[in-house]
Structures are given as structure tokens and as C-alpha cells.
Amino acid sequence: MLRRPTRNQEVTDTVPDDETLTTFAHPYQRHEPVTLRGRLRFAAHSKMFRDTGWTMIAEVAGMASQFVTLVLIGRAFEKNVFGQFAGAVAFMNVISPFTTVGMGYILLQRIAGEQADPNRAAGRAWVTVTVGGLLGLVFVLATSWVFLPDLSVRVLVALGLGELIFTQITYMGRFCAQALERPVVGARVTAAVWALRLVAAIIFLVVVPDPTLAGWSVFHMGASLVGALVTIVSLNRIFDLRPQIGIAEARDIRQGLTYSLTIGATYLKNDADKTLLVTFGKDEAAGLYSLAYRVITPLYVPIRALADSTFARFFREANASPRETYALARRTTTIGAGLTVAGGAAIVLTAPLLPILLSEKWRPAVAVTQWLAFVPFLVSFQMFSFNALIGLGRRQLCLAITVSASVLNVVLNLALIPRFSWQGAAAATMTAEAASAVALWWLLRREVRKSAEPHEYLRTLAAGGEPQPASASRRG
């Protein structure tokens, strides 16, 4: 059971005492030979390692709940019905960054970067995402005849309240925990919400003899509502957080919109294919494709855990040196890429088990899952370079790359889905992800080189030499 930390305890959790630093100092600091054992010992007792490990455990628990829920719902509904549900949720995921106006990242920036009052910042964030969610629901209902023509108003309202308001309240709580440098708390709360959805699915299938999408949407909304309440109560007990009711200031909304555009473009790149499959009337293909995406979702657990535990650190490293930020991005990307390529291989080998778990009607999903197995590997090359650029204050560059990749993805989907169905969607997704990764790393390397050139110039002057253009030194 988590105890409520005092301010002194929070500092102790963040900054080791002298004895801890002496015992677990880096081998260089202790003047010992640098060995693999020494490096592993240092890593095992670092805060990043602990936070990542516990966050990953919480994420795995949440993913386990999601997977069991997927099995239950997948067995209860036909492929086309599941496709309609997944397409609607994907559409709401795409617009959710705009309904929240980037409040999660603003919350992190205000609390972690500017030491703002958490009670005031959290209260404004929660109120803002609630108002934005209501506006988003109106937008969903107004445009449903174009994107989701086969879904009833009842289904859209229930899913909209659950996804655009209650779920976003939970995510704001997770950002708040990250800002207070306790990412494990946020991950545990999110895992609890997924467990509540699993309980809702079990109750729904037991109570309702003839399950329908409308009925499941209401249970799904109820579980999200309880999850939002659990989030608020948990943060109050753990951090003594007492949100002050208020709306975001104009400057927060202006800055948040930059994050919204960036993250919204990312969600568009990730989820447009599912919605467009439904839009083109390929509900069964949407069901297969969405289920395959749910199967590969656990591969994101380790890289999301690592990203959550290091996100605030990218801001701190950026204040010190862009080179330090670049080094952190390289280390975290290496870890993430190794984990996702191993996980992708495991997915390819185990995908034939899907018909056993979900029934024979889902056998076509085996090939779809194998096609998508290495998409998380491509995403791992984006996640940490993106965070590094955000830490360096290059939000506009991130926005430009993400929007460009999203436009490329949508254009390819529009061109390929009518003819190639889910195969076209998969090809469009992998092409856009690869292009985004290459562009982000190119920009990050450019930022590091730009920051290094003035320092090289000053060092040359201090040494009494004649400074030369960077291009000439590189040629030499």
C-alpha cells in the first residue's frame, strides 16, 4: 500500500543520501575499474532504473487486463461489430489531444519545470479537459455521418463521455504523478483503470445474455467514470493533492495547442487507418486490423515505461547541454529498439495461437498481426528523439515532422485502402513511421551540431588559433 509522502520524504526519494551515494557511486567516481558488473550495479540502483522497472510492471498489469478484455469482447462480437467499436474509439483518440489542448504537457512543464503549485495546476487541467471533452463530443456527433455512419447516437455519446472526458481525467492524473517525479503512481492508477474495464466486461457478459455494442458502450463508460474517480482520490491520498477549480489561462492554451497539434498529428498517424477502414465500409477488415493492433500493444509497454520515467529528465538535460540530451536519447533508443525487435519476433511466432484464444472466426487476424509485429520497433526510434527535441524547446520542429508524417499516412491510406484493404493500411503505417523516425533523428543531430559549433569557436580562440568554418574542419 502506498503511503502519503511528506515533502521531506519526497526529497529523500529523489535525491539519495550520502551513504547511498558512497555505496552505489559510479565506478568512475570510486576510481574502480569500469566493468560490466560495475555498470549493471550502478544502473540497478539508479532512480531511472527503479522508476522504469516499477512503471513497466504496472504497465504489464494494465496490458494483461486489456488483453483479457480483448479476448472476452472479441469472442462476444462479430468482426464487423468489433471493427465499428474500434473505429469509433480510434476517431476519438485522434481528436482527444485537441479537446485536452495539451494540458498534460503543460501540467508537466508548470510543475516540474517551473515549480508551480500542483493543486492549482492540476485543478485547471482537469476542468479544462472536461470542458474540452464536452466540445469534442459535440464534434463527434456532428461529423459522425461522414466518419462513423453506422453507429447510433447512444453509442457515440457513451463512448465520447468515456474516452474524451473520464479517460482524459485519468491521463491528467498520470501526467501529474510524472511531474511530481513519481511516475510509478501514475502507471499504477492507469493499470487500475484497465482492471476496472475488465471487471465491467465480465459483468456485462454475465448480466447481458445477448450483448450489443450499445450495451457494452454504456458499461465501458461506467468503468471509465469510476476510473476517473479512483484517479482523483488516489492522488489526494498519495500526494495530498487538493485541486483548485479553475480554467486554463490563455498562455497555457496557446502553448498547449502546440502540443495538441503535435500529439494530435501522432494520433492521426496511429489511428486514422482504423477509422478510414470503417469510413470505406470495410468493417470486418477494421475489426481484424484493430485486433492485431491490440495484440501488438504490449510491445509498447517497455518503451512507454522508459519514456515516462525519463521524460522530465530530458528537460533537465536540455538545460545542461544538448549533447547530454542527445546521449540520453541514444541510450534510451538503444534499449527500446532491442526490446521491441525481440518482442516483434515473439509476436510473429505466437500469432497462430489467436484462433485458439478468440475462436476460429479470428483466424484471418493471424496474418494481420504478423504484418504489424515490428511497427513498435519503428516507433521506438521516434519516441526518445521526439522527447529530446521537446526538452530542447523544439516543439515547432516536432510539430512539422509529425504533421508531415501524418499527412503522408492519411494520403497513403486514402490511396491504398479502397484497393488493398488492411494490407494497404499496414503499408501506409510502416512507411509513415519509418519516415518520421529518420526525420526526427536528423533534426536532433542537427541541433546538437549547431550547439557545438559556438563552443568549438571559443575553444579555438582560447588556444590562440585561427577559427575556421565548420565545413572546412569537417572536410579536414
KOLTOR-965906 format. One record per residue: x, y, z of N, C-alpha, C in turn. Coordinates in steps of 0.2 Angstrom, whole numbers. Layout:
   nc1   nc2   nc3  cac1  cac2  cac3   cc1   cc2   cc3
     X     Y     Z     X     Y     Z     X     Y     Z
...
END
This chain:
   nc1   nc2   nc3  cac1  cac2  cac3   cc1   cc2   cc3
     4    -6     0     0     0     0     4     6     0
     3    11    -4     7    17    -5     5    22     1
    10    24     4     9    29    10    10    36     7
     7    41    10     7    48     8    14    51    10
    18    53     5    24    55     7    24    63     9
    28    64    14    29    71    16    34    75    11
    34    81    12    39    85     7    46    82     8
    48    81    15    55    78    16    56    72    13
    51    67    13    51    61    11    52    61     3
    48    66     0    49    66    -7    56    68   -10
    59    72    -6    66    74    -7    70    68    -6
    69    64    -1    73    58     0    73    53    -5
    67    53    -8    65    48   -13    69    50   -20
    70    56   -20    73    59   -27    80    59   -27
    83    62   -21    90    63   -20    93    58   -15
    97    53   -17   100    48   -12   104    52    -7
   104    49    -1   108    52     4   116    50     3
   120    53     8   127    52     7   130    45     7
   126    41    11   128    34    12   127    30     5
   121    32     3   119    28    -4   123    30    -9
   125    37   -10   130    39   -15   137    36   -14
   139    35    -8   145    32    -7   145    24    -9
   140    21    -7   139    14    -8   138    12   -16
   134    16   -19   132    15   -26   135    20   -31
   141    23   -29   143    28   -34   145    24   -40
   146    29   -46   148    26   -52   155    24   -52
   157    18   -55   164    16   -55   169    21   -56
   168    26   -61   172    32   -62   173    36   -56
   168    37   -52   168    41   -46   172    38   -40
   172    31   -40   175    27   -35   182    25   -37
   184    27   -43   191    26   -45   192    18   -46
   187    14   -48   187     7   -49   187     6   -56
   190     0   -58   190    -2   -65   183    -2   -67
   182     0   -73   175     0   -76   173    -7   -79
   169   -10   -76   167   -17   -78   160   -17   -79
   158   -22   -83   151   -23   -84   147   -24   -78
   150   -28   -73   146   -29   -67   145   -22   -63
   151   -18   -63   150   -11   -60   145    -7   -63
   144    -7   -70   139    -3   -73   132    -6   -72
   131   -12   -72   125   -15   -70   123   -14   -63
   128   -14   -58   126   -12   -51   124    -5   -51
   128    -1   -54   126     6   -54   119     8   -57
   117     4   -63   111     5   -66   105     2   -62
   107    -3   -59   101    -7   -55    99    -2   -49
   103     2   -46   101     6   -41   100    14   -43
   100    15   -49    98    22   -51    91    23   -51
    89    29   -50    82    31   -50    78    29   -56
    81    30   -62    78    29   -68    77    22   -69
    81    17   -67    80    10   -67    74     8   -63
    74    11   -57    69     9   -52    62    11   -55
    62    17   -57    55    20   -60    53    16   -66
    58    15   -70    56    11   -76    54     4   -75
    57     1   -70    55    -6   -68    48    -6   -65
    47    -2   -61    40    -2   -57    35     0   -62
    36     5   -66    32     8   -71    30     2   -76
    35    -2   -78    34    -7   -83    30   -13   -80
    31   -14   -73    27   -19   -70    19   -17   -70
    18   -10   -68    11    -8   -68     8    -8   -75
    12    -6   -80    10    -6   -87     8   -14   -89
    12   -18   -87    11   -25   -89     4   -28   -86
     3   -26   -80    -3   -27   -77    -9   -24   -80
    -8   -18   -82   -13   -15   -86   -15   -18   -93
    -9   -20   -96   -10   -23  -103   -13   -30  -102
   -11   -34   -97   -14   -40   -96   -22   -39   -95
   -24   -34   -91   -31   -33   -91   -34   -31   -98
   -31   -27  -102   -33   -26  -108   -34   -32  -113
   -29   -36  -112   -29   -42  -117   -35   -47  -115
   -36   -48  -108   -41   -52  -106   -48   -49  -108
   -48   -42  -108   -54   -39  -110   -55   -40  -118
   -50   -39  -121   -50   -40  -129   -52   -47  -130
   -50   -52  -127   -52   -59  -128   -60   -60  -127
   -62   -57  -121   -69   -58  -120   -74   -54  -125
   -72   -48  -126   -76   -44  -131   -75   -47  -138
   -69   -49  -140   -68   -52  -146   -72   -58  -148
   -73   -62  -142   -77   -69  -143   -85   -67  -143
   -86   -61  -140   -94   -60  -139   -96   -56  -146
   -92   -53  -149   -94   -49  -155   -92   -52  -162
   -95   -51  -167   -93   -52  -174   -87   -47  -176
   -84   -49  -181   -78   -45  -183   -80   -38  -185
   -86   -37  -188   -88   -31  -191   -90   -26  -185
   -94   -29  -180   -96   -25  -174   -90   -23  -170
   -85   -27  -169   -79   -25  -166   -75   -20  -170
   -75   -20  -176   -72   -15  -181   -76    -9  -180
   -82    -8  -179   -86    -2  -178   -84     1  -171
   -83    -3  -166   -81    -1  -160   -74     2  -160
   -70    -2  -163   -63     1  -163   -62     7  -167
   -66     7  -173   -65    13  -177   -68    19  -173
   -73    19  -169   -76    24  -166   -71    27  -160
   -68    22  -157   -63    24  -152   -57    27  -155
   -54    24  -160   -49    27  -164   -50    34  -166
   -56    36  -168   -58    43  -170   -58    47  -164
   -60    45  -159   -60    49  -153   -53    50  -150
   -48    45  -151   -41    46  -149   -38    51  -154
   -40    52  -160   -37    57  -164   -39    64  -162
   -45    65  -160   -47    72  -158   -46    73  -151
   -44    68  -146   -43    69  -139   -37    74  -138
   -32    74  -142   -27    79  -140   -29    86  -141
   -34    87  -145   -36    94  -146   -42    96  -141
   -45    91  -139   -50    93  -133   -47    94  -127
   -41    91  -126   -37    92  -120   -32    98  -120
   -31   101  -126   -27   107  -128   -20   106  -125
   -17   100  -125   -11    99  -122   -10   100  -115
   -15    99  -111   -14   101  -104   -10    96  -100
    -9    90  -102    -4    85   -99     3    88   -99
     5    90  -105    12    93  -106    13    99  -102
     7   103  -102     8   110   -99     8   109   -91
     4   104   -89     5   102   -82    12   100   -80
    15    96   -84    22    93   -83    26    99   -83
    26   104   -88    30   109   -88    29   114   -82
    23   115   -80    22   120   -75    25   117   -68
    23   111   -67    25   108   -60    33   106   -60
    35   102   -65    42   100   -65    47   105   -67
    45   109   -72    50   114   -74    49   121   -71
    43   123   -69    43   130   -66    41   130   -58
    40   124   -56    39   123   -48    32   126   -47
    27   126   -51    21   129   -49    17   125   -44
    12   128   -41     8   125   -36     4   119   -40
     5   112   -37     2   107   -41    -6   107   -40
    -8   109   -34   -15   110   -33   -19   114   -38
   -16   120   -39   -19   125   -44   -18   122   -51
   -12   119   -53   -11   117   -60   -15   111   -61
   -16   106   -57   -20   100   -58   -27   102   -59
   -30   107   -54   -37   109   -55   -38   112   -61
   -34   116   -64   -35   119   -70   -35   114   -76
   -31   109   -75   -30   104   -81   -36   100   -81
   -39    98   -75   -45    93   -75   -51    97   -78
   -52   103   -76   -58   107   -78   -57   108   -85
   -51   110   -88   -50   111   -95   -52   105   -99
   -49    99   -97   -51    93  -101   -58    91  -101
   -61    93   -96   -68    91   -95   -72    96  -100
   -71   102  -100   -75   107  -105   -73   105  -112
   -66   104  -113   -64   102  -120   -67    95  -122
   -68    90  -118   -71    84  -119   -79    85  -121
   -82    89  -118   -89    90  -120   -90    94  -127
   -85    98  -128   -85   101  -135   -83    96  -140
   -78    91  -138   -76    86  -143   -82    81  -144
   -86    80  -139   -92    75  -140   -97    79  -145
   -98    85  -145  -102    89  -150   -99    88  -157
   -93    88  -157   -90    87  -164   -90    80  -167
   -90    75  -162   -91    68  -164   -98    67  -167
  -103    70  -164  -110    69  -166  -111    73  -172
  -108    79  -173  -109    82  -179  -106    79  -185
  -101    76  -185   -97    73  -190   -98    65  -191
  -102    62  -187  -102    55  -187  -105    52  -194
  -109    57  -197  -112    54  -203  -107    53  -209
  -101    57  -208   -96    56  -213   -91    50  -211
   -89    50  -204   -84    45  -202   -87    39  -199
   -92    39  -196   -95    33  -192  -102    33  -194
  -104    32  -200  -111    32  -202  -116    27  -199
  -113    21  -197  -117    15  -195  -118    15  -187
  -115    20  -183  -116    20  -176  -121    24  -174
  -125    22  -169  -130    26  -166  -128    32  -161
  -132    36  -160  -131    42  -156  -129    39  -149
  -133    34  -146  -132    32  -140  -125    29  -139
  -123    25  -144  -116    23  -144  -111    28  -144
  -112    33  -148  -107    38  -148  -106    43  -142
  -112    44  -139  -112    48  -133  -109    44  -127
  -110    38  -126  -107    34  -121  -100    33  -122
   -97    32  -128   -90    31  -130   -87    38  -129
   -90    43  -131   -87    50  -131   -86    52  -123
   -91    51  -119   -90    53  -112   -85    49  -109
   -84    42  -111   -79    38  -108   -72    40  -110
   -71    41  -117   -65    42  -120   -62    49  -119
   -67    54  -120   -65    61  -121   -65    65  -114
   -68    62  -109   -69    66  -103   -66    61   -97
   -69    56   -96   -67    52   -90   -60    49   -91
   -58    46   -97   -51    43   -98   -46    49   -98
   -48    55  -100   -43    60  -100   -42    63   -93
   -46    63   -89   -45    64   -82   -40    60   -79
   -41    53   -80   -36    48   -78   -29    50   -81
   -28    52   -87   -22    53   -90   -19    60   -87
   -23    65   -85   -20    70   -82   -17    69   -75
   -20    64   -72   -18    62   -66   -11    58   -67
   -10    55   -72    -4    52   -73     2    57   -75
     0    62   -79     5    67   -80     7    71   -73
     2    72   -69     3    75   -63     8    71   -59
     7    64   -58    12    60   -55    19    60   -58
    19    60   -65    26    61   -68    29    68   -66
    25    73   -66    28    80   -64    31    80   -57
    28    76   -52    30    76   -46    35    70   -45
    38    68   -50    43    63   -51    41    56   -47
    35    54   -48    33    48   -45    29    45   -51
    32    43   -57    29    40   -62    25    34   -61
    28    30   -56    25    23   -54    18    24   -52
    17    30   -48    10    31   -46     5    32   -51
     7    35   -56     3    36   -62     2    30   -66
     7    26   -67     6    20   -70     1    15   -66
     2    15   -60    -2    10   -56   -10    12   -56
   -11    19   -56   -18    21   -57   -21    19   -64
   -17    20   -69   -19    19   -76   -20    11   -76
   -16     7   -73   -17     0   -73   -24    -2   -69
   -25     2   -64   -31     0   -60   -37     2   -65
   -37     7   -69   -42     9   -73   -44     3   -78
   -38     0   -81   -39    -5   -86   -42   -11   -82
   -40   -12   -76   -43   -18   -72   -51   -17   -71
   -53   -10   -70   -60    -9   -70   -64   -10   -76
   -60    -9   -82   -64   -11   -88   -64   -18   -89
   -60   -22   -87   -60   -29   -87   -66   -31   -83
   -66   -29   -77   -72   -31   -72   -79   -29   -76
   -79   -23   -79   -85   -21   -82   -87   -26   -88
   -82   -28   -92   -83   -33   -97   -86   -39   -94
   -83   -42   -89   -85   -48   -86   -93   -47   -84
   -94   -42   -80  -101   -41   -78  -106   -40   -84
  -104   -36   -89  -108   -35   -95  -110   -42   -98
  -105   -46   -99  -106   -53  -102  -110   -58   -98
  -109   -57   -91  -113   -61   -87  -120   -59   -86
  -121   -52   -86  -128   -49   -85  -132   -49   -91
  -129   -48   -97  -132   -47  -103  -132   -53  -107
  -137   -57  -108  -137   -63  -112  -136   -62  -119
  -138   -57  -122  -137   -55  -129  -133   -49  -130
  -127   -49  -129  -123   -42  -129  -123   -39  -136
  -124   -32  -135  -124   -27  -140  -119   -22  -140
  -117   -19  -145  -112   -13  -145  -115    -8  -140
  -121    -6  -141  -124    -1  -137  -123    -2  -129
  -125    -8  -127  -124   -10  -120  -117   -10  -118
  -112   -13  -122  -105   -13  -120  -103    -5  -119
  -105    -1  -124  -103     6  -123  -105     9  -117
  -111     8  -114  -113    10  -108  -108     8  -102
  -107     1  -102  -103    -2   -97   -96     1   -97
   -93     2  -103   -87     5  -105   -86    12  -102
   -91    16  -103   -92    22  -100   -92    22   -92
   -96    18   -89   -96    17   -82   -89    16   -79
   -86    11   -82   -79     9   -80   -74    15   -80
   -75    19   -85   -70    25   -86   -72    30   -81
   -78    31   -79   -81    36   -74   -78    34   -67
   -78    27   -66   -76    25   -59   -68    26   -59
   -65    25   -65   -58    26   -65   -55    33   -64
   -59    38   -67   -58    45   -66   -58    46   -58
   -63    44   -55   -64    45   -48   -59    42   -44
   -56    36   -46   -51    32   -42   -44    37   -43
   -43    40   -49   -38    44   -50   -37    50   -45
   -43    53   -45   -43    59   -41   -42    57   -33
   -45    52   -31   -45    50   -24   -37    48   -23
   -35    44   -27   -28    41   -26   -23    47   -26
   -23    52   -30   -18    57   -30   -19    61   -23
   -25    62   -21   -26    65   -15   -23    62    -9
   -24    55    -9   -21    51    -3   -13    51    -4
   -11    50    -9    -3    49   -10     0    56   -10
    -2    61   -13     2    67   -14    -2    73   -10
    -7    71    -6   -11    76    -3   -13    82    -8
   -15    80   -14   -17    84   -19   -24    87   -18
   -25    93   -18   -32    96   -17   -33   101   -23
   -35    98   -29   -36   103   -35   -40   109   -33
   -38   114   -36   -42   121   -36   -45   122   -42
   -52   122   -42   -56   123   -48   -54   129   -52
   -53   129   -58   -51   134   -62   -50   132   -70
   -50   137   -74   -49   135   -81   -42   138   -83
   -39   134   -88   -33   136   -90   -32   143   -93
   -26   146   -91   -25   153   -94   -24   153  -101
   -24   159  -104   -23   160  -111   -17   157  -113
   -11   159  -110    -5   157  -112    -4   149  -111
    -7   146  -106    -7   139  -106   -10   136  -112
   -16   139  -114   -19   136  -120   -15   137  -126
   -12   143  -127    -8   144  -133    -2   139  -133
     1   138  -128     7   134  -128     4   126  -129
    -1   125  -125    -4   118  -126    -6   116  -133
    -8   121  -137   -11   120  -143    -5   117  -148
     1   119  -146     7   117  -150     8   109  -148
     7   108  -142     7   100  -140     2    97  -143
    -4   100  -143   -10    97  -146    -9    95  -153
    -7   100  -157    -6    99  -164    -1    93  -165
     5    93  -161    10    88  -162     7    81  -160
     4    80  -154     2    74  -152    -5    72  -156
    -9    77  -158   -14    75  -162   -12    72  -169
    -7    75  -172    -4    73  -178    -2    65  -177
     2    64  -171     4    57  -170    -2    52  -169
    -7    54  -166   -13    50  -165   -16    49  -172
   -16    54  -176   -19    54  -183   -15    48  -187
    -8    49  -186    -4    44  -189    -5    37  -187
    -7    36  -180    -8    30  -177   -15    27  -179
   -20    31  -179   -27    28  -178   -31    30  -184
   -28    34  -189   -33    36  -195   -34    30  -199
   -30    25  -199   -31    19  -203   -37    15  -201
   -38    15  -195   -44    11  -192   -50    14  -193
   -50    21  -192   -56    25  -194   -58    25  -201
   -53    25  -206   -54    25  -213   -56    19  -215
   -54    13  -212   -57     7  -214   -64     6  -213
   -67     9  -208   -74    10  -206   -77    14  -211
   -74    20  -212   -77    25  -217   -78    22  -224
   -73    18  -226   -74    15  -233   -79     9  -233
   -82     7  -227   -86     2  -227   -83    -5  -226
   -77    -5  -224   -73   -11  -223   -73   -13  -215
   -79   -14  -212   -80   -15  -205   -76   -21  -203
   -77   -27  -207   -73   -33  -205   -66   -32  -205
   -63   -29  -210   -56   -28  -211   -54   -23  -205
   -58   -18  -203   -56   -14  -197   -56   -18  -191
   -60   -23  -190   -60   -27  -184   -54   -31  -184
   -52   -34  -189   -46   -38  -190   -40   -34  -188
   -39   -28  -191   -34   -24  -191   -33   -21  -184
   -39   -19  -181   -39   -16  -174   -37   -22  -169
   -39   -28  -170   -37   -33  -165   -30   -34  -166
   -27   -34  -172   -20   -35  -172   -16   -30  -169
   -19   -24  -169   -15   -18  -166   -16   -19  -158
   -21   -22  -156   -22   -23  -149   -17   -28  -146
   -16   -33  -151   -11   -39  -149    -4   -36  -149
    -2   -32  -153     5   -29  -153     6   -23  -148
     0   -21  -145     1   -15  -140     5   -17  -134
     6   -23  -131    10   -24  -126    18   -23  -127
    19   -23  -134    26   -21  -136    28   -14  -134
    23   -10  -133    24    -3  -131    26    -2  -124
    24    -7  -120    25    -6  -113    32    -4  -111
    37    -8  -113    44    -6  -110    46     1  -112
    45     3  -119    47     9  -121    43    15  -118
    36    14  -117    32    19  -114    34    20  -106
    36    14  -103    38    15   -96    45    18   -96
    49    17  -100    56    21  -101    55    28  -102
    50    29  -107    49    36  -109    46    40  -103
    41    37   -99    38    40   -94    43    42   -88
    48    37   -87    52    38   -82    58    43   -83
    59    45   -90    64    49   -92    62    56   -95
    55    56   -96    53    62   -99    55    69   -96
    54    69   -89    56    75   -85    63    76   -86
    67    71   -86    75    71   -86    77    74   -93
    73    74   -98    75    77  -105    75    84  -104
    70    87  -100    70    94   -99    76    96   -95
    78    92   -90    84    94   -86    90    94   -90
    91    89   -94    97    88   -98    98    93  -103
    92    96  -105    92   101  -110    95   107  -107
    93   109  -101    96   115   -98   104   114   -97
   106   108   -96   113   107   -95   117   108  -102
   115   103  -107   119   103  -113   115    99  -118
   114   101  -124   111    97  -130   114    91  -131
   121    91  -130   125    84  -130   122    79  -125
   121    81  -119   118    77  -114   111    74  -116
   107    78  -119   101    76  -121   101    71  -127
   106    72  -131   107    68  -137   109    61  -134
   114    61  -130   117    55  -127   111    51  -123
   107    54  -120   101    51  -116    96    48  -121
    95    52  -127    91    49  -132    94    43  -135
   100    43  -136   103    37  -139   103    31  -135
   104    32  -128   104    26  -124    97    23  -123
    92    28  -122    85    25  -122    83    22  -128
    85    25  -134    83    22  -140    86    15  -141
    92    14  -139    95     8  -140    92     2  -136
    90     4  -130    86    -1  -125    79    -2  -128
    76     3  -130    69     2  -133    69    -2  -140
    74    -1  -144    74    -4  -150    75   -12  -149
    80   -13  -145    81   -20  -143    75   -24  -140
    72   -21  -136    66   -24  -133    60   -25  -138
    59   -20  -142    54   -21  -147    55   -26  -153
    61   -26  -155    63   -31  -160    62   -38  -158
    64   -39  -151    63   -46  -148    56   -47  -147
    52   -42  -145    45   -43  -144    42   -44  -151
    44   -41  -156    41   -42  -163    42   -49  -165
    48   -52  -164    49   -59  -166    45   -63  -162
    44   -62  -156    39   -66  -152    32   -66  -155
    30   -60  -156    23   -60  -159    22   -64  -165
    27   -63  -170    27   -67  -176    26   -74  -175
    30   -77  -170    30   -84  -169    23   -86  -165
    20   -82  -161    14   -84  -157     8   -82  -160
     8   -78  -165     2   -76  -168    -3   -81  -170
    -1   -87  -172    -5   -93  -174   -10   -95  -168
    -8   -93  -162   -12   -95  -156   -19   -91  -156
   -19   -86  -160   -25   -81  -159   -32   -85  -160
   -33   -89  -165   -39   -93  -166   -41   -97  -160
   -36  -100  -156   -37  -104  -151   -40   -99  -145
   -37   -93  -144   -40   -89  -139   -46   -86  -141
   -47   -84  -147   -53   -79  -149   -58   -83  -153
   -57   -89  -154   -62   -93  -159   -59   -93  -166
   -62   -98  -170   -59   -99  -177   -61   -93  -181
   -66   -89  -180   -68   -83  -184   -62   -78  -185
   -58   -78  -180   -52   -73  -180   -46   -76  -183
   -46   -81  -187   -40   -84  -190   -37   -79  -195
   -41   -75  -199   -38   -71  -203   -33   -65  -200
   -35   -64  -193   -31   -59  -189   -23   -61  -188
   -22   -68  -189   -15   -70  -189   -10   -67  -193
   -12   -66  -200    -8   -63  -205    -7   -56  -203
   -13   -52  -201   -13   -45  -200    -8   -44  -194
    -8   -48  -189    -4   -47  -183     3   -48  -185
     5   -52  -189    12   -53  -191    14   -48  -196
    10   -45  -200    12   -39  -203    14   -33  -199
    10   -32  -193    11   -26  -189    16   -27  -183
    19   -33  -183    23   -35  -177    29   -30  -176
    32   -27  -181    38   -23  -180    36   -16  -180
    30   -14  -180    28    -7  -180    31    -4  -174
    30    -7  -168    33    -4  -162    41    -3  -162
    44    -7  -166    51    -6  -167    53     1  -170
    49     2  -175    49     9  -179    48    14  -174
    43    13  -170    40    19  -166    46    20  -160
    50    15  -158    55    16  -153    60    21  -156
    61    21  -162    66    26  -165    64    33  -165
    57    34  -164    54    41  -164    53    43  -157
    51    39  -152    49    41  -145    54    46  -142
    60    43  -141    65    47  -137    69    53  -141
    69    52  -147    72    58  -151    66    64  -151
    60    62  -151    55    67  -150    55    70  -143
    56    66  -138    56    69  -131    62    73  -131
    68    71  -134    74    75  -133    73    82  -137
    70    82  -142    68    89  -146    63    93  -142
    58    90  -139    54    93  -134    57    96  -129
    62    93  -125    66    95  -120    70   101  -122
    73   101  -128    77   106  -131    73   112  -133
    66   112  -132    62   118  -134    60   118  -141
    61   112  -145    60   112  -152    53   110  -154
    48   112  -151    41   110  -152    39   111  -159
    41   116  -162    39   118  -169    41   113  -174
    48   111  -173    51   106  -177    47    99  -176
    46    97  -170    42    91  -169    35    91  -172
    32    97  -172    25    98  -175    26    97  -182
    31   100  -185    32   100  -193    33    92  -195
    37    89  -192    39    82  -194    32    78  -193
    29    78  -187    24    74  -185    18    75  -190
    16    82  -191    11    83  -196    12    80  -203
    19    81  -205    21    79  -212    20    71  -212
    22    68  -207    21    60  -207    14    58  -207
    10    62  -203     3    61  -203    -1    62  -209
     1    67  -213    -2    69  -219     0    63  -224
     6    61  -224     9    56  -228     5    49  -227
     4    48  -220     0    42  -219    -7    42  -221
   -11    48  -220   -18    48  -222   -18    48  -230
   -14    51  -233   -14    51  -241   -13    44  -243
    -8    40  -240    -7    33  -242   -13    29  -241
   -16    30  -235   -22    26  -233   -28    27  -238
   -29    34  -240   -34    35  -244   -33    32  -251
   -26    31  -253   -25    29  -259   -25    21  -259
   -23    18  -254   -22    11  -254   -28     7  -251
   -31     9  -246   -37     6  -243   -42     3  -247
   -45     8  -252   -50     5  -256   -48    -1  -260
   -42    -1  -262   -40    -7  -266   -37   -13  -263
   -33   -11  -257   -29   -17  -254   -32   -18  -247
   -37   -14  -245   -40   -16  -238   -34   -15  -232
   -34   -20  -228   -30   -19  -222   -22   -19  -224
   -21   -23  -230   -14   -23  -232   -11   -16  -234
   -16   -12  -237   -14    -5  -239   -13    -1  -232
   -17    -2  -227   -17     2  -221   -10     0  -218
    -8    -6  -218    -2    -8  -214     4    -5  -218
     4    -5  -225    10    -2  -228    10     5  -227
     4     9  -227     5    16  -226     7    17  -219
     5    13  -214     8    15  -207    15    14  -207
    18     8  -209    25     7  -209    29    12  -212
    27    14  -218    30    19  -222    31    26  -218
    25    28  -215    25    34  -212    29    34  -205
    29    28  -202    33    28  -196    40    28  -197
    43    25  -202    50    25  -204    52    32  -206
    48    35  -210    50    42  -212    50    47  -206
    45    46  -202    45    50  -196    52    49  -191
    54    43  -191    60    41  -187    66    44  -190
    67    44  -196    73    46  -200    73    54  -199
    67    57  -200    67    65  -199    69    67  -192
    66    64  -187    67    66  -180    74    66  -178
    78    60  -180    85    59  -178    89    64  -182
    87    65  -188    91    70  -192    91    77  -189
    85    79  -187    84    86  -184    88    86  -177
    88    80  -173    91    80  -167    98    81  -168
   101    77  -172   108    78  -174   110    85  -176
   106    88  -180   107    95  -182   107   100  -176
   103    99  -172   103   103  -166   109   103  -162
   111    97  -161   117    95  -157   123    99  -161
   124    98  -167   129   101  -171   129   108  -170
   123   111  -171   123   119  -170   125   121  -164
   123   118  -158   125   120  -152   133   119  -150
   136   114  -154   143   113  -153   147   118  -156
   145   121  -162   150   125  -166   152   131  -162
   148   135  -158   150   141  -154   155   139  -149
   154   133  -146   159   131  -141   166   129  -144
   166   126  -150   172   125  -154   176   131  -156
   172   136  -158   174   143  -160   178   146  -154
   175   146  -148   178   149  -142   184   145  -140
   184   138  -140   190   135  -138   196   136  -143
   194   137  -149   200   139  -154   203   145  -152
   199   150  -151   201   157  -149   205   157  -142
   203   153  -138   206   152  -131   213   149  -132
   214   145  -137   220   141  -138   225   145  -142
   222   151  -145   227   156  -149   227   154  -156
   222   150  -158   222   148  -165   218   152  -169
   217   151  -176   213   154  -180   207   150  -182
   201   153  -180   195   149  -181   194   148  -188
   191   142  -190   189   140  -197   182   138  -197
   179   139  -203   172   137  -204   171   130  -202
   165   128  -200   164   121  -198   164   117  -204
   162   119  -210   163   115  -216   170   113  -217
   175   118  -216   181   117  -218   184   112  -213
   183   112  -206   185   107  -202   183   101  -203
   176   100  -205   174    93  -207   177    90  -213
   179    95  -218   182    92  -223   189    89  -221
   192    93  -217   199    91  -215   199    84  -211
END
